[in-house]
């Protein structure tokens, strides 16, 4: 059970995210929902920017996605987006497709996890 919780925490640390939202599960659910609704399109835009060699757009988009995911403590996704952002800021996109693939895999993990969250239960069981 402990390993299972550690794995979930590395995808999204729900307890920390609830703390960041002062225990407002409804707000957290809304933020996660917006990110998940727009994420696939944003990843596709990133993919196109990488293909076009647009380092500025890659840096901007990866930064925005990193910020969105950090709101709900999606550590794996945030780490991958940060690496891509920093790479683009060097003016290079060498290795960018691999970093984007990591972001896409982390996004898929988030998709699997977020549909399983019982937000009412989160709200009832959260304690500071």
C-alpha positions in Angstrom: 0.0 0.0 0.0 2.8 2.4 0.9 4.4 1.9 -2.6 1.1 2.6 -4.2 0.7 5.9 -2.4 4.2 6.9 -3.3 3.5 6.2 -6.9 0.3 8.2 -6.8 2.1 11.1 -5.1 4.7 11.2 -7.8 1.9 11.6 -10.4 -0.1 14.0 -8.3 0.3 14.8 -4.6 -3.3 15.3 -3.7 -2.6 16.1 -0.1 -0.1 18.8 -1.0 -2.5 20.2 -3.7 -5.3 20.4 -1.2 -3.0 22.3 1.2 -2.2 24.7 -1.6 -5.9 25.3 -2.1 -6.6 25.7 1.6 -8.7 22.5 1.6 -11.0 23.7 -1.2 -11.6 20.4 -3.1 -14.1 22.1 -5.4 -11.4 24.6 -6.6 -8.8 21.9 -6.9 -11.2 19.8 -9.0 -11.9 22.8 -11.3 -8.2 23.5 -11.8 -7.4 19.8 -12.5 -10.4 19.6 -14.9 -9.4 22.7 -16.9 -5.8 21.4 -17.2 -7.0 18.0 -18.3 -9.5 19.5 -20.8 -6.9 21.7 -22.5 -3.8 19.5 -22.0 -4.0 17.4 -25.1 -4.4 20.4 -27.4 -1.5 22.2 -25.6 0.7 19.1 -26.0 -0.2 19.1 -29.8 0.7 22.8 -30.0 4.1 22.0 -28.3 4.6 19.2 -30.8 4.0 21.5 -33.7 6.3 24.2 -32.2 9.1 21.6 -31.8 8.6 20.4 -35.4 8.8 24.0 -36.6 11.9 24.7 -34.5 10.2 27.5 -32.7 12.3 27.7 -29.4 10.4 30.7 -28.1 7.0 29.0 -28.5 8.3 25.8 -27.0 9.7 27.7 -24.0 6.5 29.6 -23.5 4.1 26.7 -23.9 6.1 24.3 -21.7 6.4 27.1 -19.1 2.6 27.6 -19.1 1.9 23.8 -18.8 4.5 23.5 -16.0 2.7 26.2 -14.1 -0.7 24.7 -14.6 0.4 21.3 -13.5 2.3 22.7 -10.5 -1.0 24.0 -9.2 -2.0 20.5 -8.4 1.4 19.1 -7.6 1.8 16.8 -10.7 5.5 16.3 -10.0 6.4 14.0 -13.0 4.7 16.3 -15.5 6.2 19.5 -13.9 9.7 18.0 -14.0 9.4 17.1 -17.7 7.9 20.4 -18.7 10.7 22.2 -16.7 13.4 20.3 -18.6 11.8 21.2 -21.9 11.4 24.8 -21.0 15.0 25.1 -19.9 16.2 23.3 -23.0 14.3 25.7 -25.2 15.6 28.7 -23.3 19.2 27.7 -24.3 18.1 28.1 -27.9 18.2 24.4 -28.7 15.6 21.8 -29.3 18.0 18.8 -29.3 16.3 16.2 -27.3 13.0 18.1 -27.2 10.9 15.3 -28.8 12.0 12.9 -26.1 11.1 15.4 -23.4 7.7 16.0 -25.0 7.2 12.2 -25.1 7.9 12.2 -21.3 5.3 15.0 -20.8 2.8 13.0 -22.9 3.3 9.9 -20.8 3.0 11.9 -17.6 -0.2 13.5 -19.0 -1.6 10.0 -19.7 -0.9 9.0 -16.1 -2.7 12.1 -14.9 -5.7 11.2 -17.2 -5.9 7.7 -15.6 -5.6 9.0 -12.1 -7.9 12.0 -12.3 -10.9 10.0 -13.4 -10.6 7.9 -10.3 -10.6 10.7 -7.8 -13.7 10.9 -5.6 -13.7 14.6 -4.9 -16.4 14.4 -2.2 -14.3 11.9 -0.4 -11.2 14.1 -0.8 -13.1 17.0 0.7 -14.4 15.0 3.6 -11.1 13.3 4.5 -8.7 16.2 4.0 -7.2 17.6 7.2 -4.5 20.1 7.6 
